[in-house]
Amino acid sequence: MIVILILIGSVIFIIHTNDHEECELKTEINYGKNEEKIVSEIHICKEKYNL
């Protein structure tokens, strides 16, 4: 019974701490050799550790 409670508590802790609130998406627009538009999104996260 205690193992199940620890497992449920661990899952709730991981979901709560892995919220990415301090992260942002940066969009970069570049142009290729044939003037085609290349759009890329970069995930920038300021959190030092992430579960």
Chimera marker file (.cmm) of the C-alpha trace (Angstrom):
<marker_set name="trace">
<marker id="1" x="0.000" y="0.000" z="0.000" r="1" g="1" b="0" radius="0.5"/>
<marker id="2" x="2.790" y="2.414" z="0.883" r="1" g="1" b="0" radius="0.5"/>
<marker id="3" x="4.560" y="1.640" z="-2.398" r="1" g="1" b="0" radius="0.5"/>
<marker id="4" x="1.477" y="2.717" z="-4.349" r="1" g="1" b="0" radius="0.5"/>
<marker id="5" x="1.262" y="5.980" z="-2.369" r="1" g="1" b="0" radius="0.5"/>
<marker id="6" x="4.950" y="6.735" z="-3.003" r="1" g="1" b="0" radius="0.5"/>
<marker id="7" x="4.496" y="5.983" z="-6.709" r="1" g="1" b="0" radius="0.5"/>
<marker id="8" x="1.460" y="8.263" z="-7.014" r="1" g="1" b="0" radius="0.5"/>
<marker id="9" x="3.260" y="11.023" z="-5.069" r="1" g="1" b="0" radius="0.5"/>
<marker id="10" x="6.299" y="10.709" z="-7.342" r="1" g="1" b="0" radius="0.5"/>
<marker id="11" x="4.199" y="10.970" z="-10.514" r="1" g="1" b="0" radius="0.5"/>
<marker id="12" x="2.381" y="14.060" z="-9.180" r="1" g="1" b="0" radius="0.5"/>
<marker id="13" x="5.724" y="15.649" z="-8.195" r="1" g="1" b="0" radius="0.5"/>
<marker id="14" x="7.250" y="15.050" z="-11.641" r="1" g="1" b="0" radius="0.5"/>
<marker id="15" x="4.203" y="16.446" z="-13.454" r="1" g="1" b="0" radius="0.5"/>
<marker id="16" x="4.113" y="19.534" z="-11.205" r="1" g="1" b="0" radius="0.5"/>
<marker id="17" x="7.834" y="20.358" z="-11.482" r="1" g="1" b="0" radius="0.5"/>
<marker id="18" x="8.015" y="19.751" z="-15.258" r="1" g="1" b="0" radius="0.5"/>
<marker id="19" x="5.718" y="22.633" z="-16.221" r="1" g="1" b="0" radius="0.5"/>
<marker id="20" x="8.122" y="24.659" z="-18.438" r="1" g="1" b="0" radius="0.5"/>
<marker id="21" x="6.792" y="27.984" z="-17.070" r="1" g="1" b="0" radius="0.5"/>
<marker id="22" x="10.166" y="29.684" z="-17.568" r="1" g="1" b="0" radius="0.5"/>
<marker id="23" x="10.600" y="28.425" z="-21.130" r="1" g="1" b="0" radius="0.5"/>
<marker id="24" x="9.845" y="30.251" z="-24.359" r="1" g="1" b="0" radius="0.5"/>
<marker id="25" x="9.772" y="29.554" z="-28.082" r="1" g="1" b="0" radius="0.5"/>
<marker id="26" x="11.903" y="31.711" z="-30.358" r="1" g="1" b="0" radius="0.5"/>
<marker id="27" x="11.104" y="31.817" z="-34.071" r="1" g="1" b="0" radius="0.5"/>
<marker id="28" x="13.949" y="32.387" z="-36.520" r="1" g="1" b="0" radius="0.5"/>
<marker id="29" x="13.335" y="33.181" z="-40.185" r="1" g="1" b="0" radius="0.5"/>
<marker id="30" x="16.177" y="32.569" z="-42.639" r="1" g="1" b="0" radius="0.5"/>
<marker id="31" x="16.340" y="32.551" z="-46.414" r="1" g="1" b="0" radius="0.5"/>
<marker id="32" x="17.982" y="29.793" z="-48.422" r="1" g="1" b="0" radius="0.5"/>
<marker id="33" x="20.021" y="29.923" z="-51.635" r="1" g="1" b="0" radius="0.5"/>
<marker id="34" x="16.953" y="30.067" z="-53.881" r="1" g="1" b="0" radius="0.5"/>
<marker id="35" x="15.232" y="32.732" z="-51.742" r="1" g="1" b="0" radius="0.5"/>
<marker id="36" x="13.053" y="30.117" z="-50.045" r="1" g="1" b="0" radius="0.5"/>
<marker id="37" x="11.880" y="31.045" z="-46.560" r="1" g="1" b="0" radius="0.5"/>
<marker id="38" x="13.096" y="28.731" z="-43.776" r="1" g="1" b="0" radius="0.5"/>
<marker id="39" x="11.259" y="29.049" z="-40.444" r="1" g="1" b="0" radius="0.5"/>
<marker id="40" x="12.636" y="27.306" z="-37.371" r="1" g="1" b="0" radius="0.5"/>
<marker id="41" x="11.425" y="27.352" z="-33.783" r="1" g="1" b="0" radius="0.5"/>
<marker id="42" x="13.933" y="27.076" z="-30.931" r="1" g="1" b="0" radius="0.5"/>
<marker id="43" x="12.909" y="25.985" z="-27.418" r="1" g="1" b="0" radius="0.5"/>
<marker id="44" x="14.789" y="28.160" z="-24.904" r="1" g="1" b="0" radius="0.5"/>
<marker id="45" x="14.493" y="27.053" z="-21.292" r="1" g="1" b="0" radius="0.5"/>
<marker id="46" x="15.972" y="28.997" z="-18.369" r="1" g="1" b="0" radius="0.5"/>
<marker id="47" x="15.461" y="26.162" z="-15.897" r="1" g="1" b="0" radius="0.5"/>
<marker id="48" x="18.719" y="24.592" z="-14.835" r="1" g="1" b="0" radius="0.5"/>
<marker id="49" x="17.274" y="21.122" z="-14.217" r="1" g="1" b="0" radius="0.5"/>
<marker id="50" x="14.263" y="19.547" z="-15.857" r="1" g="1" b="0" radius="0.5"/>
<marker id="51" x="12.727" y="16.178" z="-15.033" r="1" g="1" b="0" radius="0.5"/>
<link id1="1" id2="2" r="1" g="1" b="0" radius="0.2"/>
<link id1="2" id2="3" r="1" g="1" b="0" radius="0.2"/>
<link id1="3" id2="4" r="1" g="1" b="0" radius="0.2"/>
<link id1="4" id2="5" r="1" g="1" b="0" radius="0.2"/>
<link id1="5" id2="6" r="1" g="1" b="0" radius="0.2"/>
<link id1="6" id2="7" r="1" g="1" b="0" radius="0.2"/>
<link id1="7" id2="8" r="1" g="1" b="0" radius="0.2"/>
<link id1="8" id2="9" r="1" g="1" b="0" radius="0.2"/>
<link id1="9" id2="10" r="1" g="1" b="0" radius="0.2"/>
<link id1="10" id2="11" r="1" g="1" b="0" radius="0.2"/>
<link id1="11" id2="12" r="1" g="1" b="0" radius="0.2"/>
<link id1="12" id2="13" r="1" g="1" b="0" radius="0.2"/>
<link id1="13" id2="14" r="1" g="1" b="0" radius="0.2"/>
<link id1="14" id2="15" r="1" g="1" b="0" radius="0.2"/>
<link id1="15" id2="16" r="1" g="1" b="0" radius="0.2"/>
<link id1="16" id2="17" r="1" g="1" b="0" radius="0.2"/>
<link id1="17" id2="18" r="1" g="1" b="0" radius="0.2"/>
<link id1="18" id2="19" r="1" g="1" b="0" radius="0.2"/>
<link id1="19" id2="20" r="1" g="1" b="0" radius="0.2"/>
<link id1="20" id2="21" r="1" g="1" b="0" radius="0.2"/>
<link id1="21" id2="22" r="1" g="1" b="0" radius="0.2"/>
<link id1="22" id2="23" r="1" g="1" b="0" radius="0.2"/>
<link id1="23" id2="24" r="1" g="1" b="0" radius="0.2"/>
<link id1="24" id2="25" r="1" g="1" b="0" radius="0.2"/>
<link id1="25" id2="26" r="1" g="1" b="0" radius="0.2"/>
<link id1="26" id2="27" r="1" g="1" b="0" radius="0.2"/>
<link id1="27" id2="28" r="1" g="1" b="0" radius="0.2"/>
<link id1="28" id2="29" r="1" g="1" b="0" radius="0.2"/>
<link id1="29" id2="30" r="1" g="1" b="0" radius="0.2"/>
<link id1="30" id2="31" r="1" g="1" b="0" radius="0.2"/>
<link id1="31" id2="32" r="1" g="1" b="0" radius="0.2"/>
<link id1="32" id2="33" r="1" g="1" b="0" radius="0.2"/>
<link id1="33" id2="34" r="1" g="1" b="0" radius="0.2"/>
<link id1="34" id2="35" r="1" g="1" b="0" radius="0.2"/>
<link id1="35" id2="36" r="1" g="1" b="0" radius="0.2"/>
<link id1="36" id2="37" r="1" g="1" b="0" radius="0.2"/>
<link id1="37" id2="38" r="1" g="1" b="0" radius="0.2"/>
<link id1="38" id2="39" r="1" g="1" b="0" radius="0.2"/>
<link id1="39" id2="40" r="1" g="1" b="0" radius="0.2"/>
<link id1="40" id2="41" r="1" g="1" b="0" radius="0.2"/>
<link id1="41" id2="42" r="1" g="1" b="0" radius="0.2"/>
<link id1="42" id2="43" r="1" g="1" b="0" radius="0.2"/>
<link id1="43" id2="44" r="1" g="1" b="0" radius="0.2"/>
<link id1="44" id2="45" r="1" g="1" b="0" radius="0.2"/>
<link id1="45" id2="46" r="1" g="1" b="0" radius="0.2"/>
<link id1="46" id2="47" r="1" g="1" b="0" radius="0.2"/>
<link id1="47" id2="48" r="1" g="1" b="0" radius="0.2"/>
<link id1="48" id2="49" r="1" g="1" b="0" radius="0.2"/>
<link id1="49" id2="50" r="1" g="1" b="0" radius="0.2"/>
<link id1="50" id2="51" r="1" g="1" b="0" radius="0.2"/>
</marker_set>
